Each structure stands twice: as structure tokens, then as C-alpha cells.
């Protein structure tokens, strides 16, 4: 990824229609009764980028935040070989991360993420739908899918 592209993403992702739409879709899924998260859920954002989706997920952590103000641990890892500091996760989200690695190399890492979910946990994975929708941003971030 071009470093300048990451800075642009940090500046625009809170208000840009694409990112807002993706977060809206995530919230709609999480509000479905069949995907109800428990109080104080354990959430992993595998590929939090500049952190805007993580900020949005903070609403789901509000109950836990009241008890402990340090409810978010950030660490850097590779989606191909993810670090899993805890098991029994309630939710794992990963938006447009494996589109940078390619799907085939990411399979084992995705399996490890799924195996960290508690029974009934939810994995929300977003990847590009069609190559023909790719644009300059996709080239700048090294999109492969």
C-alpha cells in the first residue's frame, strides 16, 4: 500500500460514502436478532486500518467500557498468520483485508480466526464483488481480488 493512500483513507473514511455504507451494512447485520451479541462482547477487527470501523464497533463495547476504560487492545499482526490473544470471541470483522493478500494465501489465517469464535459467534467478512469495479484507490492499496 502506498503510505499516502493510508493517510487519505484516515482523512476521509468517517464521511466518505463507501466507508459509511460499509459500516451501515455491518450495523444492519449486527442489529438482526439472530446475530445478537452478548453484553460486553469480545470483538476482533482483523484489519482495522485507520480505525474508523473500530470506533463504530465501540458502541457495541460500551457496556464493557463502563467497567474498564481500557477495553480496546491494539496490536499489529498479519491476516495470513493472525495473533489471537484470546479465544471465545463473539464477533470477528474483516473488511477488504484479504483483497490485499489474495484469497488463497489467506485461507489458513481465516480458519484460525473462525476457530477463535465461541459457539454461535459471528464472522463478518467483506471482499470486493467484481474486479470491474476496481479503481485508482484499489491499485494504490494493492488490491488483488
Buried (B, 14 or more C-beta within 10 A) or exposed (E): EEEEBBEBBEEBBBEBEEBBEBBEEBEEBBEEEEBEBEEBBBBBBBBBBBBBBBBBBBEBBEEBBEEEEEBBEEEEEEBBEBEBEEEEBBBBBBBBBBBBBEEEEBEEBBEBBEEBBBEEBBBBBBBBEEEEEEEEEBEBBEBBB
